[in-house]
Amino acid sequence: MTTYRALEGTDVALGSLTVLSPQPDPGEGIQYTKVTVAADQSVNRQGPFFEFRWSEMSNADYNTILGIFGLDDSASANVTIYTRDETYQTWVLKNGTAQQPIPGDTVRWDLRPQRIVIRVTNLKTAVRAISSQDDATITDSISVGVV
């Protein structure tokens, strides 16, 4: 089973990403802020983003997750994520900008954090070098960078 992963930084190798624990709730896959269909039936998708969602977690887990995304001290951070695409069938490695949860909007607090959402916007395909830590499978595609 493949797992959701993330780490602050751009073009981080898959094997170097941190497996999110707890894993987020099953999500919507990659979404778009605007989708239009032209007269020739071609589809134009703009503004790709992904939302990592958790129902609730402990305070310690919340702080750890914020640190993984680089959001413990910042309102936003560049990240590399490993997630399902919009078809839910393919796992993809993407660069983007993570946004810190907003109290009362994308995180609620009772005795612990609840309804947590970390949105990653400006998604672009990550270019990565092969790492000996990668657990690529036959279905994974990778770009080989010169190091």
Residue frames as qw, qx, qy, qz and C-alpha x, y, z in Angstrom:
[[0.000, 0.889, 0.458, 0.000, 0.00, 0.00, 0.00],
 [0.392, 0.405, -0.022, 0.825, 1.33, 3.43, -0.92],
 [0.349, -0.675, -0.481, 0.436, 1.24, 6.17, 1.69],
 [0.122, 0.955, 0.108, 0.250, 0.86, 9.93, 1.72],
 [0.710, -0.234, -0.083, 0.659, 4.22, 11.63, 2.23],
 [0.143, 0.955, 0.086, 0.247, 5.58, 15.18, 2.47],
 [0.660, -0.372, -0.093, 0.646, 8.61, 17.22, 3.42],
 [0.044, 0.938, -0.001, -0.345, 9.56, 20.87, 3.35],
 [0.298, -0.475, 0.593, 0.578, 11.68, 21.66, 0.30],
 [0.656, 0.578, -0.110, -0.472, 11.48, 21.42, -3.48],
 [0.722, 0.453, -0.509, -0.125, 12.25, 18.35, -5.61],
 [0.440, -0.474, 0.711, -0.275, 12.84, 16.11, -2.59],
 [0.349, 0.179, -0.888, -0.239, 13.43, 12.45, -3.58],
 [0.740, -0.320, -0.369, -0.463, 10.57, 10.09, -2.78],
 [0.775, -0.153, -0.547, 0.275, 12.66, 8.03, -0.34],
 [0.297, 0.101, -0.392, 0.865, 13.54, 11.15, 1.62],
 [0.410, -0.444, -0.176, -0.777, 9.93, 12.25, 2.14],
 [0.171, -0.113, 0.785, -0.584, 8.36, 11.62, 5.55],
 [0.298, -0.371, -0.835, -0.276, 5.45, 9.17, 5.69],
 [0.322, -0.432, 0.101, -0.836, 2.65, 11.14, 7.32],
 [0.483, -0.279, -0.812, 0.170, 1.59, 9.71, 10.66],
 [0.590, 0.298, 0.727, -0.184, -1.24, 9.74, 11.23],
 [0.230, 0.189, 0.682, 0.668, -2.16, 9.26, 7.57],
 [0.308, 0.125, 0.034, -0.943, -4.71, 11.81, 6.32],
 [0.622, 0.346, 0.588, -0.384, -8.31, 10.81, 5.72],
 [0.490, 0.304, 0.661, 0.481, -9.04, 9.61, 2.16],
 [0.003, -0.536, -0.034, 0.844, -9.20, 12.78, 0.14],
 [0.564, 0.705, 0.210, -0.375, -10.48, 14.34, -3.00],
 [0.750, 0.233, 0.323, 0.529, -7.28, 13.80, -4.96],
 [0.258, -0.154, 0.146, 0.943, -5.80, 16.75, -6.82],
 [0.214, 0.787, 0.557, -0.153, -8.41, 19.44, -7.40],
 [0.357, 0.257, 0.270, 0.856, -8.49, 22.60, -9.51],
 [0.041, 0.428, 0.343, -0.835, -9.70, 26.12, -8.77],
 [0.517, 0.536, -0.021, -0.667, -11.14, 26.40, -12.28],
 [0.415, 0.034, 0.855, 0.309, -12.10, 23.78, -14.87],
 [0.480, 0.541, -0.005, -0.690, -13.50, 24.81, -18.24],
 [0.618, 0.199, 0.723, 0.235, -14.60, 22.79, -21.25],
 [0.061, 0.398, -0.362, -0.841, -14.02, 24.36, -24.66],
 [0.703, 0.383, -0.024, -0.599, -16.32, 24.06, -27.67],
 [0.602, 0.403, -0.669, -0.166, -14.07, 21.29, -29.03],
 [0.890, -0.382, -0.188, -0.164, -14.60, 19.43, -25.69],
 [0.601, 0.276, -0.494, 0.565, -11.00, 19.91, -24.58],
 [0.582, -0.751, -0.305, 0.058, -10.66, 20.40, -20.83],
 [0.320, 0.600, -0.313, 0.663, -8.59, 23.21, -19.35],
 [0.688, -0.600, -0.372, 0.166, -7.65, 22.81, -15.68],
 [0.230, 0.675, -0.247, 0.656, -6.16, 25.75, -13.75],
 [0.318, -0.621, 0.391, -0.600, -4.90, 26.22, -10.21],
 [0.786, -0.091, -0.611, -0.012, -4.10, 22.66, -9.09],
 [0.244, -0.552, 0.542, -0.585, -4.14, 22.05, -5.32],
 [0.637, -0.151, -0.756, 0.010, -4.39, 19.19, -2.84],
 [0.444, -0.609, 0.247, -0.609, -5.88, 19.20, 0.66],
 [0.415, 0.044, -0.859, 0.298, -4.52, 16.89, 3.34],
 [0.550, -0.483, -0.042, -0.680, -7.39, 16.33, 5.81],
 [0.309, -0.003, -0.880, 0.361, -7.50, 14.75, 9.24],
 [0.470, -0.652, -0.516, -0.296, -10.59, 14.32, 11.44],
 [0.457, -0.856, 0.167, -0.174, -8.54, 14.83, 14.57],
 [0.759, 0.252, -0.446, 0.401, -5.12, 14.13, 16.05],
 [0.626, -0.593, -0.282, 0.420, -3.18, 14.63, 19.25],
 [0.048, -0.980, 0.098, 0.166, -1.47, 17.93, 20.00],
 [0.494, -0.522, 0.579, 0.387, 1.94, 16.25, 19.57],
 [0.582, 0.299, 0.664, 0.361, 0.97, 14.78, 16.18],
 [0.258, 0.925, 0.280, 0.020, -0.36, 18.18, 15.06],
 [0.203, -0.887, 0.316, 0.268, 2.95, 19.85, 15.92],
 [0.571, -0.220, 0.689, 0.389, 4.88, 17.08, 14.13],
 [0.517, 0.586, 0.577, 0.239, 2.72, 17.39, 10.98],
 [0.110, 0.988, 0.045, -0.101, 3.18, 21.18, 10.93],
 [0.384, -0.692, 0.506, 0.343, 6.96, 20.65, 11.18],
 [0.635, 0.119, 0.681, 0.344, 7.00, 18.17, 8.28],
 [0.391, 0.763, 0.443, 0.262, 5.30, 20.76, 6.07],
 [0.422, 0.147, -0.062, 0.892, 7.54, 23.59, 7.35],
 [0.229, -0.666, -0.345, -0.621, 4.53, 25.32, 8.90],
 [0.592, -0.508, -0.499, 0.377, 5.56, 25.34, 12.56],
 [0.319, -0.482, -0.097, 0.810, 7.04, 28.86, 12.21],
 [0.005, 0.156, -0.422, -0.893, 5.61, 30.04, 8.89],
 [0.588, 0.377, 0.295, -0.652, 2.22, 30.72, 7.31],
 [0.860, 0.480, -0.022, -0.169, 3.41, 28.99, 4.12],
 [0.408, -0.571, 0.661, 0.264, 6.32, 26.88, 2.92],
 [0.587, 0.457, -0.555, -0.373, 7.59, 25.18, -0.24],
 [0.671, -0.229, 0.672, -0.214, 7.05, 21.42, -0.01],
 [0.367, 0.217, -0.810, -0.403, 7.29, 18.21, -1.98],
 [0.677, -0.051, 0.486, -0.550, 4.31, 15.87, -1.58],
 [0.125, 0.075, -0.942, -0.302, 3.46, 12.33, -2.67],
 [0.473, 0.244, 0.489, -0.691, -0.26, 11.95, -3.23],
 [0.475, 0.399, 0.770, 0.146, -2.96, 10.54, -5.47],
 [0.039, 0.007, 0.372, 0.927, -3.76, 12.41, -8.66],
 [0.478, 0.102, 0.094, -0.867, -7.24, 13.51, -9.70],
 [0.698, 0.067, -0.574, -0.422, -8.09, 10.01, -11.00],
 [0.709, -0.491, 0.378, -0.337, -7.23, 8.36, -7.64],
 [0.989, 0.148, 0.011, 0.026, -5.32, 5.68, -9.55],
 [0.702, 0.425, -0.214, 0.530, -1.82, 7.13, -9.81],
 [0.541, -0.737, -0.102, 0.393, 0.50, 8.36, -7.07],
 [0.492, 0.729, 0.031, 0.475, 2.43, 11.48, -8.07],
 [0.566, -0.369, -0.179, 0.715, 5.33, 13.49, -6.71],
 [0.158, 0.840, 0.302, 0.421, 4.52, 17.23, -6.71],
 [0.329, -0.045, -0.275, 0.902, 6.09, 20.49, -5.55],
 [0.162, -0.753, -0.480, -0.420, 3.80, 23.12, -4.11],
 [0.004, 0.401, -0.356, 0.844, 3.18, 25.71, -1.43],
 [0.408, -0.432, -0.787, 0.164, 1.73, 24.44, 1.86],
 [0.195, -0.582, -0.005, -0.789, -0.51, 26.78, 3.83],
 [0.070, 0.045, -0.786, 0.612, -0.71, 26.72, 7.63],
 [0.213, -0.570, -0.783, -0.125, -4.17, 25.79, 8.96],
 [0.106, -0.404, 0.052, -0.907, -6.28, 28.79, 9.98],
 [0.009, -0.185, -0.824, 0.536, -7.90, 28.51, 13.44],
 [0.398, 0.440, 0.434, -0.678, -11.68, 28.44, 13.18],
 [0.600, 0.553, -0.242, -0.526, -11.52, 27.77, 9.43],
 [0.753, 0.360, -0.542, -0.095, -9.15, 24.93, 8.47],
 [0.446, 0.018, -0.802, 0.397, -8.53, 23.71, 12.03],
 [0.560, -0.646, -0.134, -0.501, -10.86, 23.58, 15.01],
 [0.277, 0.290, -0.754, 0.521, -9.75, 23.05, 18.58],
 [0.725, -0.561, -0.212, -0.338, -11.58, 21.32, 21.40],
 [0.733, -0.606, 0.296, 0.095, -9.33, 19.22, 23.62],
 [0.586, -0.194, 0.581, 0.531, -7.25, 18.42, 20.57],
 [0.175, 0.380, -0.403, -0.814, -6.96, 19.65, 16.96],
 [0.529, 0.374, 0.752, -0.121, -9.95, 18.63, 14.83],
 [0.554, 0.755, 0.351, 0.004, -11.01, 18.99, 11.19],
 [0.344, -0.650, 0.360, 0.575, -7.46, 19.83, 10.16],
 [0.722, 0.640, 0.232, 0.128, -6.75, 20.84, 6.57],
 [0.348, -0.578, 0.377, 0.635, -3.33, 21.57, 5.11],
 [0.655, 0.719, 0.210, -0.095, -3.80, 22.92, 1.60],
 [0.500, -0.339, 0.474, 0.641, -0.94, 22.67, -0.88],
 [0.488, 0.806, 0.193, -0.272, -1.34, 25.03, -3.84],
 [0.260, 0.819, -0.435, -0.271, 0.64, 25.83, -7.01],
 [0.833, -0.156, 0.526, 0.072, 1.25, 22.14, -7.72],
 [0.492, 0.700, -0.457, -0.242, 3.90, 21.28, -10.30],
 [0.980, 0.059, -0.175, 0.076, 5.52, 17.97, -11.16],
 [0.484, -0.769, 0.394, 0.135, 8.62, 17.43, -9.06],
 [0.687, 0.565, -0.449, 0.084, 11.88, 16.66, -10.82],
 [0.690, -0.619, 0.357, -0.115, 13.87, 14.21, -8.80],
 [0.297, 0.541, -0.787, -0.012, 17.05, 12.28, -8.85],
 [0.856, -0.164, -0.477, -0.116, 16.93, 8.59, -8.03],
 [0.300, -0.648, 0.548, -0.436, 17.68, 7.93, -4.39],
 [0.355, 0.139, -0.921, 0.086, 18.80, 4.63, -2.92],
 [0.192, 0.123, 0.721, -0.654, 16.03, 5.19, -0.35],
 [0.545, 0.141, -0.224, -0.796, 13.28, 5.31, -2.99],
 [0.452, 0.070, 0.873, -0.169, 10.78, 2.51, -2.83],
 [0.464, 0.377, -0.324, -0.733, 9.72, 2.94, -6.46],
 [0.684, 0.143, 0.706, -0.118, 7.56, 0.18, -7.86],
 [0.385, 0.154, 0.708, 0.572, 7.11, -0.91, -11.44],
 [0.132, 0.787, 0.575, 0.178, 4.12, 1.46, -11.68],
 [0.237, -0.841, -0.044, 0.485, 6.07, 4.51, -10.52],
 [0.627, 0.639, 0.093, 0.436, 7.58, 6.80, -13.13],
 [0.509, -0.705, 0.007, 0.494, 10.66, 8.80, -12.32],
 [0.440, 0.875, -0.122, 0.160, 12.69, 11.55, -13.90],
 [0.833, -0.203, -0.047, 0.513, 16.41, 11.05, -13.69],
 [0.038, 0.995, -0.089, 0.023, 18.36, 14.18, -12.87],
 [0.701, 0.393, -0.345, 0.484, 22.06, 14.66, -13.30],
 [0.599, -0.794, -0.072, 0.073, 23.69, 15.02, -9.89]]
